[in-house]
Amino acid sequence: MPPLSYIAVSGGQMRDQTVHFFDLARWLSGLDPVEVFAMGSALAEPGIAEYDDVDTSAVTLRLPGGALVQIDS
């Protein structure tokens, strides 16, 4: 977990970490998602919520044809 001083100026978990898994899913499948569902919570470090960020998240991407990609961060 990065220090809260970094969280205050970062792009957030989705931009700093999870976005790389979006890229990986697109590279592996060769497809762009047609639907995205994401949820997150501040569980490991409750203070992170003060910065409108999360430390635990789950994202589901639906690909054309219905295949699902699950990303946990």
C-alpha positions in Angstrom: 0.0 0.0 0.0 1.5 3.4 -1.0 1.6 6.1 1.7 -1.4 8.4 1.9 0.8 11.3 0.9 1.2 9.6 -2.5 -2.5 8.8 -2.7 -3.3 12.5 -2.3 -1.5 13.3 -5.6 -2.0 10.1 -7.6 -4.5 9.3 -10.2 -6.2 6.7 -8.0 -6.2 2.9 -8.1 -8.0 2.6 -11.4 -5.7 5.0 -13.3 -2.4 4.0 -11.6 -2.8 0.2 -11.4 -6.0 -1.3 -12.9 -5.7 0.5 -16.3 -2.7 -1.8 -17.1 -4.9 -4.8 -16.7 -7.5 -3.2 -19.1 -4.6 -3.0 -21.6 -3.6 -6.6 -21.0 -7.1 -7.9 -21.4 -7.4 -6.1 -24.8 -4.0 -7.3 -25.9 -4.7 -11.0 -24.9 -8.2 -11.1 -26.4 -7.7 -8.7 -29.4 -11.1 -7.2 -28.5 -12.5 -4.0 -27.1 -15.0 -4.4 -24.2 -18.6 -3.5 -25.0 -19.6 -3.2 -21.3 -17.7 -2.4 -18.1 -18.9 -2.8 -14.5 -16.6 -1.6 -11.6 -16.9 -1.4 -7.8 -14.4 -0.5 -5.2 -14.0 0.0 -1.4 -11.5 1.3 1.0 -10.9 -1.8 3.2 -7.1 -2.2 3.9 -6.6 1.6 4.5 -9.9 3.3 5.4 -8.1 6.7 5.2 -7.8 6.3 1.5 -11.5 7.1 1.2 -10.7 10.7 2.2 -9.1 11.1 -1.2 -12.0 9.5 -3.1 -10.0 6.5 -3.8 -10.2 2.7 -3.1 -7.7 0.1 -2.2 -9.8 -2.9 -3.3 -11.7 -3.2 -6.5 -13.3 -5.6 -8.9 -14.0 -4.9 -12.6 -15.9 -7.0 -15.1 -15.5 -6.4 -18.8 -18.0 -7.9 -21.3 -16.4 -8.7 -24.6 -18.2 -9.0 -27.9 -19.8 -12.4 -28.0 -20.4 -12.3 -24.3 -17.1 -13.5 -22.8 -16.3 -12.0 -19.4 -13.0 -10.7 -18.1 -12.7 -10.3 -14.3 -10.0 -7.9 -12.9 -9.3 -7.8 -9.2 -7.1 -5.0 -7.8 
